[in-house]
Amino acid sequence: MDLRETDPACGGEARGASARSGSLTRRYYLSAIPITFVANTLIGGFLWLLLREDLWSLMVCSHAIGWPILLLHGAVHLVDRGERVPEWAVSAFSIAVGAVVGIGLTRAILRDRLWPLDLRSLAITAATVLVFGVAVSYFFVSRALLAKGQARLREELLAREEGARRLAEAELKLLQAQIEPHFLFNTLSNVLQLVDSDPPRAKRMLRNLTSYLRGSLGRTRAGATTLGEELELVRAYLEIQAVRMGSRLAWRIACPDEIREVPLPPLLLQPLVENALRHGLEPKPGGGEVAVSAAREGNELVLEIRDDGLGLDPRQPAGVGLTNVRERVRAMSGGRGSLTLRPAPAGGLCVRIVLPLDPAPPPVRAAGGTA
Amino acid sequence: MKAPTALVVDDEPELVAYLRAALARLWPELQVLEAGDGPAALALFETHRPEVAFLDVQMPGMTGLEVARRIGGRCHVVFVTAFEQYALQAFEQAAVDYVLKPVEDDRLAETVERLRARLLAPPADLTALLAALARERPAREYLEWLQVQDRKDLVLLAADEVDLFQSSEKYTVVLSGQSEWIIRTPLQDLEEQLDPARFWRIHRNAIVRVGAVARVSRNASGQLVVHLRRGDRAIPVSRAYARRFKQM
């Protein structure tokens, strides 16, 4: 976990991005050069209007003070890469030292041509420099913070998307490896019995087991699949379970033919159907029904898995399957898709997935690459 | 001597049929009773008092282990299981008979042999084994799902989706990303039910999910402030709870 204590004041907000945004800082100082030039010239002009002293001298004075402030500010940031010093302190330091250096510089340049100015002029000059300095610094600081904030936001968004994608990918691999041994051995036991008692059913069971294994183990490497293929995997799984559970399991799959070719990332429905059986129907003494449906609603694909089993145990953590499907739905649809769980009216659980059906860019392809 | 009776219990009908057929081959004089779940098995046991019970471990409603506990040593028990790693070790240690699914004739023949030899002896005492297996279950479970009202629908929200619980007057506001819901469970009750490793109380009126925290900063008056990863919410940490963050 990334829990860092940061300092008070605005400087704290910019932290974190600084290490990665050296180029941003450079760009920021380059853009500050013309602005500083204009500001210094304006200050000189303002002082001239106020004091009616020699314009050339006032310009020299103004620039001689303004540039050291900018340079000092940049230098402090160059040394303080980790930005441990708060921004206000950097500004105060730059203005104070910059003003002293600037006055010395002015004297050096002008010699005693017009220097010293009288006490009143000096006070006004100092006050003006201070006010402008603070205003300009404030302007720069907030601009820098804004730019850094935006850069950080962009980076964070990218990192988060990348992170979510990797997580989902890793977990999908885990999911593939998670064929429940219970399921496998019990299915084989059933086949063993049916070979003697009902050979045609034994054959069908083996064929379904083959479809199930191929769909769960191999298909994921092929990337994106279609809704029809996913439903075929679900059908094979439900037929096996119907033999195992006998009269305790009833099931339905409803999907109009015209949407069977819609691309869909692999193992999006199957883990949810497995959940419905494992947590909803298998542990329920009387068993029940699971209904899987797919439909196009406007420009969205709506997938539903509804069972009348035991419902969600509020103390049973969301399994790898559900979490993985949720993450992938989120990643593939750029936040436009959703996965919602609801208690079903007849008891049990209703899981609903809504995915955008955009012609271009196909959202499924984007996630297909991840799978 | 009357023909021995066996009770075969499995929730999968084909597997009951399979075991019945295999027993008929290996132990022809054995009478077989069938049950598809725990309660039916116990009812049959009380009326017929079989000498042997073949119990599937994983069954809906009542596990085979629970059925064995209720039978309480009044008959010889053989556990039948597809895959129960932790239980198998325990069975081995306690020298309790078990068979693996798919059940093989050779292995079942051994079991039948042993049962025939032991039939006159009193059944093994399983109390210690069952107590040990019961202890394997997780001791404490936490609140993992919340029911929230989303417009007119009831929606289930995984606890791990929640970023923040914040109490306001009579309600608790549940924040998840950009979405907010209101529940009636008081913060105090939530704190008791949620996993303390994943959810921290940070203020009299706030519980935060640790994984949802992006960073912690200090505001101008020196108070710690928690920033969430999603959204730009900043939640103050009261002094009483600040110590947890300082240790990090």
Interface residues (C-beta under 8 A of the other chain):
Chain A: M1 D2 L3 R4 E5 T6 D7 P8 A9 G12 G16 R160 P181 H182 L184 F185 N186 L188 S189 N190 L192 Q193 L194 D196 S197 V243 R244 M245 G246 S247 R248 E282 P283 K284 P285 G287 L312 D313 P314 R315 Q316 P317 A318 L322 T323 R326 T340 L341 R342 P343 L349
Chain B: D11 E12 P13 E14 L15 A17 Y18 A21 D37 P39 Q58 P60 G61 A82 F83 L100 K101 P102 V103 E141 Y142 L143 E144 W145 L146 Q147 D150 D153 L154 V155 L156 L157 A158 D160 V210 G211 V213 A214 R215 V216 S217 R218 N219 A220 G222 L224 R229 F245 M248
